């Protein structure tokens, strides 16, 4: 019976870790996207300043 509880706990920890990894990956993706958009906008403004 004890072994069953240990297996359940291990599976639960595994699920939690996977969920955490997914959310961290999504956070990184969103951050990278925001950074890219910001850089893109600044680059465009900068380019317009040079052309004037």
C-alpha contacts under 8 A as a table, 3 or more apart, distances in Angstrom:
res1	aa1	res2	aa2	distance
1	X	4	X	5.26
1	X	5	X	6.74
2	X	5	X	5.24
2	X	6	X	6.42
3	X	6	X	5.09
3	X	7	X	6.17
4	X	7	X	5.11
4	X	8	X	6.16
5	X	8	X	5.05
5	X	9	X	6.13
6	X	9	X	5.11
6	X	10	X	6.10
7	X	10	X	5.09
7	X	11	X	6.12
8	X	11	X	5.11
8	X	12	X	6.12
9	X	12	X	5.03
9	X	13	X	6.17
10	X	13	X	5.12
10	X	14	X	6.12
11	X	14	X	4.99
11	X	15	X	6.21
12	X	15	X	5.09
12	X	16	X	6.20
13	X	16	X	5.04
13	X	17	X	6.09
14	X	17	X	5.12
14	X	18	X	6.19
15	X	18	X	5.12
15	X	19	X	6.19
16	X	19	X	5.13
16	X	20	X	6.10
17	X	20	X	5.01
17	X	21	X	6.10
18	X	21	X	5.07
18	X	22	X	6.19
19	X	22	X	5.11
19	X	23	X	6.26
20	X	23	X	5.20
20	X	24	X	6.09
21	X	24	X	5.10
21	X	25	X	6.05
22	X	25	X	5.09
22	X	26	X	6.15
23	X	26	X	5.01
23	X	27	X	6.04
24	X	27	X	4.97
24	X	28	X	6.19
25	X	28	X	5.12
25	X	29	X	6.17
26	X	29	X	4.98
26	X	30	X	6.15
27	X	30	X	5.20
27	X	31	X	6.11
28	X	31	X	5.06
28	X	32	X	6.01
29	X	32	X	5.13
29	X	33	X	6.10
30	X	33	X	5.04
30	X	34	X	6.16
31	X	34	X	5.17
31	X	35	X	6.14
32	X	35	X	5.05
32	X	36	X	6.12
33	X	36	X	5.10
33	X	37	X	6.20
34	X	37	X	5.17
34	X	38	X	6.10
35	X	38	X	5.10
35	X	39	X	6.09
36	X	39	X	5.14
36	X	40	X	6.00
37	X	40	X	4.99
37	X	41	X	6.15
38	X	41	X	5.21
38	X	42	X	6.14
39	X	42	X	5.13
39	X	43	X	5.93
40	X	43	X	5.09
40	X	44	X	6.25
41	X	44	X	5.14
41	X	45	X	6.30
42	X	45	X	5.09
42	X	46	X	5.96
43	X	46	X	5.00
43	X	47	X	5.99
44	X	47	X	5.04
44	X	48	X	6.19
45	X	48	X	5.14
45	X	49	X	6.27
46	X	49	X	5.12
46	X	50	X	6.41
47	X	50	X	5.18
47	X	51	X	6.30
48	X	51	X	5.16
48	X	52	X	6.41
49	X	52	X	5.46
